[in-house]
């Protein structure tokens, strides 16, 4: 009797471990709760959101909440650039601000991006900030003059850039992204969503591609079904 109970408990333990591993794998690959519980598009994207890529009628929108000074965001940046290149012309890519209080240049770098956006160069500054992050990240005090130099390097009007960086409306615009991030459950950066599906922390190119492909395929199947129904 005791031996049978031991065998039973052993089997239950093996099954529990197997289920746990399966759940982890699904979560890492974008499965699990994220498939059933999506954050609404209205929360993730608004009229002021910055599109790095905007495709009319796109079936997939990738949204990243980021902090330009965040080292993890810097590590994620090449992955996101690879995804943008791979799916160019097929998906939307949106950037939202989520400056963290522990980074002294978080707001200043976001202000640099927003000031550059006023001159039509958000993407150029976005790329410049991540490509130079090691030069200014981790400073003990804000270094706005560094961002002014970057603005000149990418061909922006220096005086206009400085004026815009110091405009209180810029900071209001940056902080306006925080409530949406909090509503979406963002607790740190980078936090990435694919059609409202929350990705695991710092997803790989493979993990992102897997979920994007799933979403594109699902959209194609839905379109085919709708076309059949109209016939």
Buried (B, 14 or more C-beta within 10 A) or exposed (E): EEEEEEEEEEEEEEEEEEEEEEEEEBBBBBBBEBEEEBBEEEBBBEEEBBBBBEBEEBBBBBBBBBBBBBBBBBEBBEBBBBBBEEBEEEBBBBBBBBBBEEBBBBBBBBBBBBBBBBBEBBBBBBBBBBEBBEEBBEBEEBBBEBBBEBBEEBEBEEEEBBEBBEBEEBBEBBEEBBEBBEEBEBEEBBBBBBBBBBBBBBBBBEBBBBBBEBBBEEBEEEEEEEEEEEE
